[in-house]
Amino acid sequence: MTTPYRSEIRLPLDDPAAQRDVIALGYRREGIARGAGPDRQDMTVWARLADDPEGPAPRVLPDLPGGELTDGVIRVRPLRPEDLEGWYQLRSLPEVVATSVPPEAPPRAEVERLFAYAEGRWLAGEVAAMSIVDARSGSFAGQIALYYFQPHHREGMLGYGVLPAFRGRGYARRAVELVTRWALNDVRLQRVVAGTAADNIASQRTLQRAGFEVEARQIGMLPAPGGGRADSVLFVRRRL
């Protein structure tokens, strides 16, 4: 009797506990099988080959050390269900919508899916989506995410936003500094980039104060509200 060379497991996108179990068994995520589950739901596909190394499968985006990042003023941690209302409120603000890609307020159902799939996408090495929390009160203050979209170049991209009640306190800068340090030191990325609309001076100052430098002006990079395209300024911070 021959031993199968390949073993495959399919799991729901919103079942991170099961996904952690198969990672511990050495399975690696290969993609998404559309409509392959009950009620035609999409499923994540995990596989292990007979000659794969023993032990857990490697992860591109590790968990945060101790479950969070903090500087004593803010805490940055993975999304929790209680963050959904604040996240939805933030992403629906007109000034945030205007600088989003696409420049549209997300439907609530889309936000609920984002939260349901967030841990699974982190485990898959796609994006680490996090909340910015006021360390003293525990209140949701904003969001920040590291998108790992250039694996061959070891590059990630930041996106972030802070609710109006917490602006002007340096929370965005602190979150950018904490996540960038984690990305460069723990994730071992070579580059972390962030783009802002050319007229978003506040966000550009945040990045500069967090140690980022201007790399390029990207002509017509962003979709503009009402149609057309807008320029973006690309910032970068490198692991030296």
Biotite code that builds the C-alpha atoms (Angstrom):
import biotite.structure as struc

atoms = struc.array([
    struc.Atom([0.000, 0.000, 0.000], chain_id="A", res_id=1, res_name="MET", atom_name="CA", element="C"),
    struc.Atom([1.460, 3.363, -1.018], chain_id="A", res_id=2, res_name="THR", atom_name="CA", element="C"),
    struc.Atom([1.287, 6.467, 1.139], chain_id="A", res_id=3, res_name="THR", atom_name="CA", element="C"),
    struc.Atom([-0.620, 9.348, -0.512], chain_id="A", res_id=4, res_name="PRO", atom_name="CA", element="C"),
    struc.Atom([1.756, 12.087, -1.654], chain_id="A", res_id=5, res_name="TYR", atom_name="CA", element="C"),
    struc.Atom([-0.742, 14.895, -1.045], chain_id="A", res_id=6, res_name="ARG", atom_name="CA", element="C"),
    struc.Atom([-3.294, 15.466, 1.690], chain_id="A", res_id=7, res_name="SER", atom_name="CA", element="C"),
    struc.Atom([-5.863, 18.255, 1.306], chain_id="A", res_id=8, res_name="GLU", atom_name="CA", element="C"),
    struc.Atom([-8.271, 19.838, 3.792], chain_id="A", res_id=9, res_name="ILE", atom_name="CA", element="C"),
    struc.Atom([-10.946, 22.448, 3.079], chain_id="A", res_id=10, res_name="ARG", atom_name="CA", element="C"),
    struc.Atom([-12.093, 24.775, 5.842], chain_id="A", res_id=11, res_name="LEU", atom_name="CA", element="C"),
    struc.Atom([-14.540, 27.700, 6.156], chain_id="A", res_id=12, res_name="PRO", atom_name="CA", element="C"),
    struc.Atom([-12.999, 31.156, 5.874], chain_id="A", res_id=13, res_name="LEU", atom_name="CA", element="C"),
    struc.Atom([-14.494, 32.122, 9.231], chain_id="A", res_id=14, res_name="ASP", atom_name="CA", element="C"),
    struc.Atom([-13.040, 29.194, 11.236], chain_id="A", res_id=15, res_name="ASP", atom_name="CA", element="C"),
    struc.Atom([-9.573, 30.400, 12.309], chain_id="A", res_id=16, res_name="PRO", atom_name="CA", element="C"),
    struc.Atom([-9.351, 27.843, 15.145], chain_id="A", res_id=17, res_name="ALA", atom_name="CA", element="C"),
    struc.Atom([-9.462, 24.980, 12.642], chain_id="A", res_id=18, res_name="ALA", atom_name="CA", element="C"),
    struc.Atom([-7.019, 26.832, 10.404], chain_id="A", res_id=19, res_name="GLN", atom_name="CA", element="C"),
    struc.Atom([-4.560, 27.126, 13.295], chain_id="A", res_id=20, res_name="ARG", atom_name="CA", element="C"),
    struc.Atom([-4.924, 23.396, 13.901], chain_id="A", res_id=21, res_name="ASP", atom_name="CA", element="C"),
    struc.Atom([-3.976, 22.464, 10.338], chain_id="A", res_id=22, res_name="VAL", atom_name="CA", element="C"),
    struc.Atom([-1.073, 24.950, 10.326], chain_id="A", res_id=23, res_name="ILE", atom_name="CA", element="C"),
    struc.Atom([0.240, 23.176, 13.440], chain_id="A", res_id=24, res_name="ALA", atom_name="CA", element="C"),
    struc.Atom([0.040, 19.903, 11.475], chain_id="A", res_id=25, res_name="LEU", atom_name="CA", element="C"),
    struc.Atom([2.165, 21.343, 8.671], chain_id="A", res_id=26, res_name="GLY", atom_name="CA", element="C"),
    struc.Atom([-0.569, 22.234, 6.172], chain_id="A", res_id=27, res_name="TYR", atom_name="CA", element="C"),
    struc.Atom([-0.116, 25.301, 3.981], chain_id="A", res_id=28, res_name="ARG", atom_name="CA", element="C"),
    struc.Atom([-2.903, 27.392, 2.523], chain_id="A", res_id=29, res_name="ARG", atom_name="CA", element="C"),
    struc.Atom([-3.103, 27.188, -1.256], chain_id="A", res_id=30, res_name="GLU", atom_name="CA", element="C"),
    struc.Atom([-6.092, 29.373, -2.040], chain_id="A", res_id=31, res_name="GLY", atom_name="CA", element="C"),
    struc.Atom([-9.879, 29.557, -1.997], chain_id="A", res_id=32, res_name="ILE", atom_name="CA", element="C"),
    struc.Atom([-12.278, 27.068, -3.560], chain_id="A", res_id=33, res_name="ALA", atom_name="CA", element="C"),
    struc.Atom([-15.262, 29.157, -4.597], chain_id="A", res_id=34, res_name="ARG", atom_name="CA", element="C"),
    struc.Atom([-18.659, 27.721, -3.729], chain_id="A", res_id=35, res_name="GLY", atom_name="CA", element="C"),
    struc.Atom([-17.136, 24.451, -2.531], chain_id="A", res_id=36, res_name="ALA", atom_name="CA", element="C"),
    struc.Atom([-18.744, 24.366, 0.914], chain_id="A", res_id=37, res_name="GLY", atom_name="CA", element="C"),
    struc.Atom([-22.233, 23.948, 2.349], chain_id="A", res_id=38, res_name="PRO", atom_name="CA", element="C"),
    struc.Atom([-24.730, 26.384, 0.858], chain_id="A", res_id=39, res_name="ASP", atom_name="CA", element="C"),
    struc.Atom([-22.098, 27.170, -1.790], chain_id="A", res_id=40, res_name="ARG", atom_name="CA", element="C"),
    struc.Atom([-19.896, 29.068, 0.638], chain_id="A", res_id=41, res_name="GLN", atom_name="CA", element="C"),
    struc.Atom([-16.257, 29.606, -0.267], chain_id="A", res_id=42, res_name="ASP", atom_name="CA", element="C"),
    struc.Atom([-13.704, 27.394, 1.460], chain_id="A", res_id=43, res_name="MET", atom_name="CA", element="C"),
    struc.Atom([-9.997, 27.769, 2.139], chain_id="A", res_id=44, res_name="THR", atom_name="CA", element="C"),
    struc.Atom([-7.824, 24.997, 0.706], chain_id="A", res_id=45, res_name="VAL", atom_name="CA", element="C"),
    struc.Atom([-4.949, 23.628, 2.816], chain_id="A", res_id=46, res_name="TRP", atom_name="CA", element="C"),
    struc.Atom([-2.528, 20.931, 1.697], chain_id="A", res_id=47, res_name="ALA", atom_name="CA", element="C"),
    struc.Atom([0.457, 18.978, 2.933], chain_id="A", res_id=48, res_name="ARG", atom_name="CA", element="C"),
    struc.Atom([2.836, 16.972, 0.774], chain_id="A", res_id=49, res_name="LEU", atom_name="CA", element="C"),
    struc.Atom([4.501, 13.791, 1.948], chain_id="A", res_id=50, res_name="ALA", atom_name="CA", element="C"),
    struc.Atom([7.970, 15.334, 1.690], chain_id="A", res_id=51, res_name="ASP", atom_name="CA", element="C"),
    struc.Atom([7.100, 18.619, 3.436], chain_id="A", res_id=52, res_name="ASP", atom_name="CA", element="C"),
    struc.Atom([9.234, 19.300, 6.537], chain_id="A", res_id=53, res_name="PRO", atom_name="CA", element="C"),
    struc.Atom([7.939, 18.051, 9.858], chain_id="A", res_id=54, res_name="GLU", atom_name="CA", element="C"),
    struc.Atom([6.388, 20.514, 12.280], chain_id="A", res_id=55, res_name="GLY", atom_name="CA", element="C"),
    struc.Atom([4.096, 23.522, 11.867], chain_id="A", res_id=56, res_name="PRO", atom_name="CA", element="C"),
    struc.Atom([3.891, 25.254, 8.505], chain_id="A", res_id=57, res_name="ALA", atom_name="CA", element="C"),
    struc.Atom([5.775, 28.571, 8.356], chain_id="A", res_id=58, res_name="PRO", atom_name="CA", element="C"),
    struc.Atom([3.714, 31.730, 8.710], chain_id="A", res_id=59, res_name="ARG", atom_name="CA", element="C"),
    struc.Atom([4.462, 34.949, 6.859], chain_id="A", res_id=60, res_name="VAL", atom_name="CA", element="C"),
    struc.Atom([2.620, 37.122, 9.382], chain_id="A", res_id=61, res_name="LEU", atom_name="CA", element="C"),
    struc.Atom([3.243, 35.895, 12.935], chain_id="A", res_id=62, res_name="PRO", atom_name="CA", element="C"),
    struc.Atom([0.976, 36.708, 15.870], chain_id="A", res_id=63, res_name="ASP", atom_name="CA", element="C"),
    struc.Atom([1.747, 39.889, 17.774], chain_id="A", res_id=64, res_name="LEU", atom_name="CA", element="C"),
    struc.Atom([4.100, 39.259, 20.708], chain_id="A", res_id=65, res_name="PRO", atom_name="CA", element="C"),
    struc.Atom([1.940, 38.858, 23.786], chain_id="A", res_id=66, res_name="GLY", atom_name="CA", element="C"),
    struc.Atom([-1.132, 39.429, 21.617], chain_id="A", res_id=67, res_name="GLY", atom_name="CA", element="C"),
    struc.Atom([-0.685, 43.191, 21.205], chain_id="A", res_id=68, res_name="GLU", atom_name="CA", element="C"),
    struc.Atom([1.698, 46.094, 20.646], chain_id="A", res_id=69, res_name="LEU", atom_name="CA", element="C"),
    struc.Atom([1.739, 49.002, 23.073], chain_id="A", res_id=70, res_name="THR", atom_name="CA", element="C"),
    struc.Atom([3.702, 52.087, 24.024], chain_id="A", res_id=71, res_name="ASP", atom_name="CA", element="C"),
    struc.Atom([1.667, 52.778, 27.161], chain_id="A", res_id=72, res_name="GLY", atom_name="CA", element="C"),
    struc.Atom([-0.528, 55.385, 25.455], chain_id="A", res_id=73, res_name="VAL", atom_name="CA", element="C"),
    struc.Atom([-2.165, 53.174, 22.816], chain_id="A", res_id=74, res_name="ILE", atom_name="CA", element="C"),
    struc.Atom([-2.558, 49.468, 22.264], chain_id="A", res_id=75, res_name="ARG", atom_name="CA", element="C"),
    struc.Atom([-2.634, 47.847, 18.845], chain_id="A", res_id=76, res_name="VAL", atom_name="CA", element="C"),
    struc.Atom([-4.265, 44.414, 18.740], chain_id="A", res_id=77, res_name="ARG", atom_name="CA", element="C"),
    struc.Atom([-6.174, 42.131, 16.350], chain_id="A", res_id=78, res_name="PRO", atom_name="CA", element="C"),
    struc.Atom([-9.795, 43.007, 15.574], chain_id="A", res_id=79, res_name="LEU", atom_name="CA", element="C"),
    struc.Atom([-12.438, 41.941, 18.072], chain_id="A", res_id=80, res_name="ARG", atom_name="CA", element="C"),
    struc.Atom([-16.232, 41.756, 17.600], chain_id="A", res_id=81, res_name="PRO", atom_name="CA", element="C"),
    struc.Atom([-16.729, 44.746, 19.906], chain_id="A", res_id=82, res_name="GLU", atom_name="CA", element="C"),
    struc.Atom([-14.639, 46.888, 17.523], chain_id="A", res_id=83, res_name="ASP", atom_name="CA", element="C"),
    struc.Atom([-17.056, 46.484, 14.620], chain_id="A", res_id=84, res_name="LEU", atom_name="CA", element="C"),
    struc.Atom([-19.269, 49.501, 15.354], chain_id="A", res_id=85, res_name="GLU", atom_name="CA", element="C"),
    struc.Atom([-16.315, 51.847, 15.741], chain_id="A", res_id=86, res_name="GLY", atom_name="CA", element="C"),
    struc.Atom([-14.650, 50.459, 12.628], chain_id="A", res_id=87, res_name="TRP", atom_name="CA", element="C"),
    struc.Atom([-17.844, 50.879, 10.602], chain_id="A", res_id=88, res_name="TYR", atom_name="CA", element="C"),
    struc.Atom([-18.302, 54.437, 11.905], chain_id="A", res_id=89, res_name="GLN", atom_name="CA", element="C"),
    struc.Atom([-14.721, 55.324, 10.991], chain_id="A", res_id=90, res_name="LEU", atom_name="CA", element="C"),
    struc.Atom([-14.889, 53.925, 7.478], chain_id="A", res_id=91, res_name="ARG", atom_name="CA", element="C"),
    struc.Atom([-18.199, 55.750, 6.862], chain_id="A", res_id=92, res_name="SER", atom_name="CA", element="C"),
    struc.Atom([-16.859, 59.232, 7.665], chain_id="A", res_id=93, res_name="LEU", atom_name="CA", element="C"),
    struc.Atom([-16.879, 61.465, 4.545], chain_id="A", res_id=94, res_name="PRO", atom_name="CA", element="C"),
    struc.Atom([-13.207, 62.436, 4.887], chain_id="A", res_id=95, res_name="GLU", atom_name="CA", element="C"),
    struc.Atom([-12.216, 58.773, 5.261], chain_id="A", res_id=96, res_name="VAL", atom_name="CA", element="C"),
    struc.Atom([-14.395, 57.669, 2.352], chain_id="A", res_id=97, res_name="VAL", atom_name="CA", element="C"),
    struc.Atom([-12.776, 60.337, 0.160], chain_id="A", res_id=98, res_name="ALA", atom_name="CA", element="C"),
    struc.Atom([-9.330, 58.796, 0.687], chain_id="A", res_id=99, res_name="THR", atom_name="CA", element="C"),
    struc.Atom([-10.408, 55.137, 0.575], chain_id="A", res_id=100, res_name="SER", atom_name="CA", element="C"),
    struc.Atom([-9.911, 52.753, -2.336], chain_id="A", res_id=101, res_name="VAL", atom_name="CA", element="C"),
    struc.Atom([-12.509, 52.688, -3.764], chain_id="A", res_id=102, res_name="PRO", atom_name="CA", element="C"),
    struc.Atom([-13.857, 56.032, -2.426], chain_id="A", res_id=103, res_name="PRO", atom_name="CA", element="C"),
    struc.Atom([-17.093, 54.497, -1.161], chain_id="A", res_id=104, res_name="GLU", atom_name="CA", element="C"),
    struc.Atom([-18.518, 53.789, 2.285], chain_id="A", res_id=105, res_name="ALA", atom_name="CA", element="C"),
    struc.Atom([-18.562, 49.992, 2.801], chain_id="A", res_id=106, res_name="PRO", atom_name="CA", element="C"),
    struc.Atom([-21.906, 48.234, 3.262], chain_id="A", res_id=107, res_name="PRO", atom_name="CA", element="C"),
    struc.Atom([-22.340, 46.898, 6.772], chain_id="A", res_id=108, res_name="ARG", atom_name="CA", element="C"),
    struc.Atom([-22.479, 43.311, 5.480], chain_id="A", res_id=109, res_name="ALA", atom_name="CA", element="C"),
    struc.Atom([-19.050, 43.817, 3.940], chain_id="A", res_id=110, res_name="GLU", atom_name="CA", element="C"),
    struc.Atom([-17.649, 45.031, 7.259], chain_id="A", res_id=111, res_name="VAL", atom_name="CA", element="C"),
    struc.Atom([-19.142, 42.022, 9.034], chain_id="A", res_id=112, res_name="GLU", atom_name="CA", element="C"),
    struc.Atom([-17.446, 39.708, 6.516], chain_id="A", res_id=113, res_name="ARG", atom_name="CA", element="C"),
    struc.Atom([-14.169, 41.556, 7.012], chain_id="A", res_id=114, res_name="LEU", atom_name="CA", element="C"),
    struc.Atom([-14.325, 40.899, 10.754], chain_id="A", res_id=115, res_name="PHE", atom_name="CA", element="C"),
    struc.Atom([-15.377, 37.266, 10.264], chain_id="A", res_id=116, res_name="ALA", atom_name="CA", element="C"),
    struc.Atom([-12.464, 36.572, 7.901], chain_id="A", res_id=117, res_name="TYR", atom_name="CA", element="C"),
    struc.Atom([-9.823, 38.832, 9.529], chain_id="A", res_id=118, res_name="ALA", atom_name="CA", element="C"),
    struc.Atom([-7.998, 36.196, 11.566], chain_id="A", res_id=119, res_name="GLU", atom_name="CA", element="C"),
    struc.Atom([-8.045, 33.736, 8.680], chain_id="A", res_id=120, res_name="GLY", atom_name="CA", element="C"),
    struc.Atom([-6.529, 36.302, 6.344], chain_id="A", res_id=121, res_name="ARG", atom_name="CA", element="C"),
    struc.Atom([-3.842, 37.012, 8.958], chain_id="A", res_id=122, res_name="TRP", atom_name="CA", element="C"),
    struc.Atom([-3.055, 33.291, 9.176], chain_id="A", res_id=123, res_name="LEU", atom_name="CA", element="C"),
    struc.Atom([-2.902, 33.122, 5.385], chain_id="A", res_id=124, res_name="ALA", atom_name="CA", element="C"),
    struc.Atom([-0.313, 35.912, 5.318], chain_id="A", res_id=125, res_name="GLY", atom_name="CA", element="C"),
    struc.Atom([-2.518, 38.350, 3.397], chain_id="A", res_id=126, res_name="GLU", atom_name="CA", element="C"),
    struc.Atom([-3.177, 41.166, 5.862], chain_id="A", res_id=127, res_name="VAL", atom_name="CA", element="C"),
    struc.Atom([-2.813, 41.831, 9.581], chain_id="A", res_id=128, res_name="ALA", atom_name="CA", element="C"),
    struc.Atom([-5.890, 43.925, 10.453], chain_id="A", res_id=129, res_name="ALA", atom_name="CA", element="C"),
    struc.Atom([-5.715, 45.606, 13.857], chain_id="A", res_id=130, res_name="MET", atom_name="CA", element="C"),
    struc.Atom([-7.538, 48.041, 16.116], chain_id="A", res_id=131, res_name="SER", atom_name="CA", element="C"),
    struc.Atom([-5.974, 51.083, 17.748], chain_id="A", res_id=132, res_name="ILE", atom_name="CA", element="C"),
    struc.Atom([-7.184, 51.236, 21.350], chain_id="A", res_id=133, res_name="VAL", atom_name="CA", element="C"),
    struc.Atom([-6.764, 53.980, 23.948], chain_id="A", res_id=134, res_name="ASP", atom_name="CA", element="C"),
    struc.Atom([-4.620, 52.335, 26.614], chain_id="A", res_id=135, res_name="ALA", atom_name="CA", element="C"),
    struc.Atom([-6.254, 54.116, 29.542], chain_id="A", res_id=136, res_name="ARG", atom_name="CA", element="C"),
    struc.Atom([-9.950, 53.769, 28.681], chain_id="A", res_id=137, res_name="SER", atom_name="CA", element="C"),
    struc.Atom([-9.843, 50.721, 26.404], chain_id="A", res_id=138, res_name="GLY", atom_name="CA", element="C"),
    struc.Atom([-11.954, 52.606, 23.844], chain_id="A", res_id=139, res_name="SER", atom_name="CA", element="C"),
    struc.Atom([-11.647, 51.875, 20.137], chain_id="A", res_id=140, res_name="PHE", atom_name="CA", element="C"),
    struc.Atom([-9.747, 54.794, 18.608], chain_id="A", res_id=141, res_name="ALA", atom_name="CA", element="C"),
    struc.Atom([-8.992, 53.680, 15.064], chain_id="A", res_id=142, res_name="GLY", atom_name="CA", element="C"),
    struc.Atom([-7.666, 50.974, 12.813], chain_id="A", res_id=143, res_name="GLN", atom_name="CA", element="C"),
    struc.Atom([-4.404, 50.029, 11.154], chain_id="A", res_id=144, res_name="ILE", atom_name="CA", element="C"),
    struc.Atom([-3.540, 47.176, 8.800], chain_id="A", res_id=145, res_name="ALA", atom_name="CA", element="C"),
    struc.Atom([-0.388, 45.739, 7.288], chain_id="A", res_id=146, res_name="LEU", atom_name="CA", element="C"),
    struc.Atom([-0.983, 44.294, 3.813], chain_id="A", res_id=147, res_name="TYR", atom_name="CA", element="C"),
    struc.Atom([1.650, 41.782, 2.685], chain_id="A", res_id=148, res_name="TYR", atom_name="CA", element="C"),
    struc.Atom([1.318, 42.179, -1.072], chain_id="A", res_id=149, res_name="PHE", atom_name="CA", element="C"),
    struc.Atom([4.914, 41.905, -2.345], chain_id="A", res_id=150, res_name="GLN", atom_name="CA", element="C"),
    struc.Atom([6.258, 38.614, -0.922], chain_id="A", res_id=151, res_name="PRO", atom_name="CA", element="C"),
    struc.Atom([9.224, 38.336, -3.300], chain_id="A", res_id=152, res_name="HIS", atom_name="CA", element="C"),
    struc.Atom([10.377, 41.830, -2.349], chain_id="A", res_id=153, res_name="HIS", atom_name="CA", element="C"),
    struc.Atom([9.540, 41.371, 1.361], chain_id="A", res_id=154, res_name="ARG", atom_name="CA", element="C"),
    struc.Atom([7.386, 44.476, 1.237], chain_id="A", res_id=155, res_name="GLU", atom_name="CA", element="C"),
    struc.Atom([4.212, 45.381, 3.105], chain_id="A", res_id=156, res_name="GLY", atom_name="CA", element="C"),
    struc.Atom([1.833, 48.330, 2.899], chain_id="A", res_id=157, res_name="MET", atom_name="CA", element="C"),
    struc.Atom([0.172, 50.218, 5.749], chain_id="A", res_id=158, res_name="LEU", atom_name="CA", element="C"),
    struc.Atom([-3.324, 51.665, 5.876], chain_id="A", res_id=159, res_name="GLY", atom_name="CA", element="C"),
    struc.Atom([-4.724, 53.441, 8.930], chain_id="A", res_id=160, res_name="TYR", atom_name="CA", element="C"),
    struc.Atom([-7.337, 55.838, 10.287], chain_id="A", res_id=161, res_name="GLY", atom_name="CA", element="C"),
    struc.Atom([-8.362, 57.405, 13.597], chain_id="A", res_id=162, res_name="VAL", atom_name="CA", element="C"),
    struc.Atom([-11.791, 58.518, 14.834], chain_id="A", res_id=163, res_name="LEU", atom_name="CA", element="C"),
    struc.Atom([-12.259, 62.322, 15.176], chain_id="A", res_id=164, res_name="PRO", atom_name="CA", element="C"),
    struc.Atom([-12.467, 62.151, 18.989], chain_id="A", res_id=165, res_name="ALA", atom_name="CA", element="C"),
    struc.Atom([-8.914, 60.781, 19.136], chain_id="A", res_id=166, res_name="PHE", atom_name="CA", element="C"),
    struc.Atom([-7.256, 62.927, 16.476], chain_id="A", res_id=167, res_name="ARG", atom_name="CA", element="C"),
    struc.Atom([-4.597, 65.454, 17.384], chain_id="A", res_id=168, res_name="GLY", atom_name="CA", element="C"),
    struc.Atom([-3.083, 63.193, 20.055], chain_id="A", res_id=169, res_name="ARG", atom_name="CA", element="C"),
    struc.Atom([-0.478, 61.461, 17.909], chain_id="A", res_id=170, res_name="GLY", atom_name="CA", element="C"),
    struc.Atom([-2.356, 58.148, 17.962], chain_id="A", res_id=171, res_name="TYR", atom_name="CA", element="C"),
    struc.Atom([-1.894, 57.511, 14.231], chain_id="A", res_id=172, res_name="ALA", atom_name="CA", element="C"),
    struc.Atom([1.844, 58.180, 14.455], chain_id="A", res_id=173, res_name="ARG", atom_name="CA", element="C"),
    struc.Atom([2.187, 55.918, 17.480], chain_id="A", res_id=174, res_name="ARG", atom_name="CA", element="C"),
    struc.Atom([0.287, 53.102, 15.735], chain_id="A", res_id=175, res_name="ALA", atom_name="CA", element="C"),
    struc.Atom([2.371, 53.473, 12.573], chain_id="A", res_id=176, res_name="VAL", atom_name="CA", element="C"),
    struc.Atom([5.586, 53.352, 14.631], chain_id="A", res_id=177, res_name="GLU", atom_name="CA", element="C"),
    struc.Atom([4.500, 50.256, 16.581], chain_id="A", res_id=178, res_name="LEU", atom_name="CA", element="C"),
    struc.Atom([3.314, 48.284, 13.542], chain_id="A", res_id=179, res_name="VAL", atom_name="CA", element="C"),
    struc.Atom([6.286, 49.307, 11.404], chain_id="A", res_id=180, res_name="THR", atom_name="CA", element="C"),
    struc.Atom([8.725, 48.185, 14.103], chain_id="A", res_id=181, res_name="ARG", atom_name="CA", element="C"),
    struc.Atom([6.919, 44.830, 14.305], chain_id="A", res_id=182, res_name="TRP", atom_name="CA", element="C"),
    struc.Atom([6.899, 44.487, 10.511], chain_id="A", res_id=183, res_name="ALA", atom_name="CA", element="C"),
    struc.Atom([10.616, 45.191, 10.149], chain_id="A", res_id=184, res_name="LEU", atom_name="CA", element="C"),
    struc.Atom([11.872, 43.313, 13.207], chain_id="A", res_id=185, res_name="ASN", atom_name="CA", element="C"),
    struc.Atom([9.443, 40.398, 13.716], chain_id="A", res_id=186, res_name="ASP", atom_name="CA", element="C"),
    struc.Atom([8.005, 39.853, 10.247], chain_id="A", res_id=187, res_name="VAL", atom_name="CA", element="C"),
    struc.Atom([11.444, 40.654, 8.784], chain_id="A", res_id=188, res_name="ARG", atom_name="CA", element="C"),
    struc.Atom([10.132, 42.767, 5.934], chain_id="A", res_id=189, res_name="LEU", atom_name="CA", element="C"),
    struc.Atom([12.669, 44.780, 3.988], chain_id="A", res_id=190, res_name="GLN", atom_name="CA", element="C"),
    struc.Atom([10.295, 47.643, 3.209], chain_id="A", res_id=191, res_name="ARG", atom_name="CA", element="C"),
    struc.Atom([7.086, 49.084, 4.615], chain_id="A", res_id=192, res_name="VAL", atom_name="CA", element="C"),
    struc.Atom([5.292, 51.549, 2.347], chain_id="A", res_id=193, res_name="VAL", atom_name="CA", element="C"),
    struc.Atom([2.252, 53.785, 2.715], chain_id="A", res_id=194, res_name="ALA", atom_name="CA", element="C"),
    struc.Atom([0.517, 55.976, 0.168], chain_id="A", res_id=195, res_name="GLY", atom_name="CA", element="C"),
    struc.Atom([-1.499, 59.104, 0.793], chain_id="A", res_id=196, res_name="THR", atom_name="CA", element="C"),
    struc.Atom([-3.497, 61.366, -1.468], chain_id="A", res_id=197, res_name="ALA", atom_name="CA", element="C"),
    struc.Atom([-1.305, 64.247, -2.629], chain_id="A", res_id=198, res_name="ALA", atom_name="CA", element="C"),
    struc.Atom([-3.462, 66.751, -0.729], chain_id="A", res_id=199, res_name="ASP", atom_name="CA", element="C"),
    struc.Atom([-3.642, 64.716, 2.502], chain_id="A", res_id=200, res_name="ASN", atom_name="CA", element="C"),
    struc.Atom([-1.027, 66.753, 4.342], chain_id="A", res_id=201, res_name="ILE", atom_name="CA", element="C"),
    struc.Atom([-2.021, 65.476, 7.802], chain_id="A", res_id=202, res_name="ALA", atom_name="CA", element="C"),
    struc.Atom([-1.356, 61.850, 6.848], chain_id="A", res_id=203, res_name="SER", atom_name="CA", element="C"),
    struc.Atom([1.929, 62.800, 5.186], chain_id="A", res_id=204, res_name="GLN", atom_name="CA", element="C"),
    struc.Atom([3.078, 64.511, 8.377], chain_id="A", res_id=205, res_name="ARG", atom_name="CA", element="C"),
    struc.Atom([2.105, 61.427, 10.369], chain_id="A", res_id=206, res_name="THR", atom_name="CA", element="C"),
    struc.Atom([4.316, 59.237, 8.196], chain_id="A", res_id=207, res_name="LEU", atom_name="CA", element="C"),
    struc.Atom([7.226, 61.646, 8.253], chain_id="A", res_id=208, res_name="GLN", atom_name="CA", element="C"),
    struc.Atom([7.088, 61.864, 12.053], chain_id="A", res_id=209, res_name="ARG", atom_name="CA", element="C"),
    struc.Atom([7.089, 58.056, 12.148], chain_id="A", res_id=210, res_name="ALA", atom_name="CA", element="C"),
    struc.Atom([10.376, 57.968, 10.237], chain_id="A", res_id=211, res_name="GLY", atom_name="CA", element="C"),
    struc.Atom([9.072, 57.455, 6.689], chain_id="A", res_id=212, res_name="PHE", atom_name="CA", element="C"),
    struc.Atom([10.547, 59.283, 3.706], chain_id="A", res_id=213, res_name="GLU", atom_name="CA", element="C"),
    struc.Atom([9.029, 60.255, 0.373], chain_id="A", res_id=214, res_name="VAL", atom_name="CA", element="C"),
    struc.Atom([9.910, 57.824, -2.398], chain_id="A", res_id=215, res_name="GLU", atom_name="CA", element="C"),
    struc.Atom([7.718, 58.899, -5.305], chain_id="A", res_id=216, res_name="ALA", atom_name="CA", element="C"),
    struc.Atom([4.696, 60.770, -6.543], chain_id="A", res_id=217, res_name="ARG", atom_name="CA", element="C"),
    struc.Atom([2.358, 58.330, -8.263], chain_id="A", res_id=218, res_name="GLN", atom_name="CA", element="C"),
    struc.Atom([0.416, 60.066, -11.023], chain_id="A", res_id=219, res_name="ILE", atom_name="CA", element="C"),
    struc.Atom([-3.270, 59.127, -11.198], chain_id="A", res_id=220, res_name="GLY", atom_name="CA", element="C"),
    struc.Atom([-2.782, 56.290, -8.714], chain_id="A", res_id=221, res_name="MET", atom_name="CA", element="C"),
    struc.Atom([-6.007, 56.721, -6.729], chain_id="A", res_id=222, res_name="LEU", atom_name="CA", element="C"),
    struc.Atom([-9.656, 56.688, -7.805], chain_id="A", res_id=223, res_name="PRO", atom_name="CA", element="C"),
    struc.Atom([-11.153, 60.080, -6.961], chain_id="A", res_id=224, res_name="ALA", atom_name="CA", element="C"),
    struc.Atom([-14.637, 60.674, -5.538], chain_id="A", res_id=225, res_name="PRO", atom_name="CA", element="C"),
    struc.Atom([-17.057, 61.453, -8.358], chain_id="A", res_id=226, res_name="GLY", atom_name="CA", element="C"),
    struc.Atom([-14.809, 59.859, -10.979], chain_id="A", res_id=227, res_name="GLY", atom_name="CA", element="C"),
    struc.Atom([-11.395, 60.653, -12.331], chain_id="A", res_id=228, res_name="GLY", atom_name="CA", element="C"),
    struc.Atom([-8.030, 59.907, -10.791], chain_id="A", res_id=229, res_name="ARG", atom_name="CA", element="C"),
    struc.Atom([-5.897, 61.536, -8.097], chain_id="A", res_id=230, res_name="ALA", atom_name="CA", element="C"),
    struc.Atom([-2.154, 61.562, -7.458], chain_id="A", res_id=231, res_name="ASP", atom_name="CA", element="C"),
    struc.Atom([-0.661, 59.701, -4.516], chain_id="A", res_id=232, res_name="SER", atom_name="CA", element="C"),
    struc.Atom([2.545, 60.294, -2.579], chain_id="A", res_id=233, res_name="VAL", atom_name="CA", element="C"),
    struc.Atom([4.388, 57.061, -1.718], chain_id="A", res_id=234, res_name="LEU", atom_name="CA", element="C"),
    struc.Atom([6.318, 56.907, 1.549], chain_id="A", res_id=235, res_name="PHE", atom_name="CA", element="C"),
    struc.Atom([8.735, 54.183, 2.604], chain_id="A", res_id=236, res_name="VAL", atom_name="CA", element="C"),
    struc.Atom([10.645, 53.005, 5.632], chain_id="A", res_id=237, res_name="ARG", atom_name="CA", element="C"),
    struc.Atom([13.339, 50.347, 5.171], chain_id="A", res_id=238, res_name="ARG", atom_name="CA", element="C"),
    struc.Atom([15.055, 47.809, 7.383], chain_id="A", res_id=239, res_name="ARG", atom_name="CA", element="C"),
    struc.Atom([18.659, 48.946, 7.566], chain_id="A", res_id=240, res_name="LEU", atom_name="CA", element="C"),
])
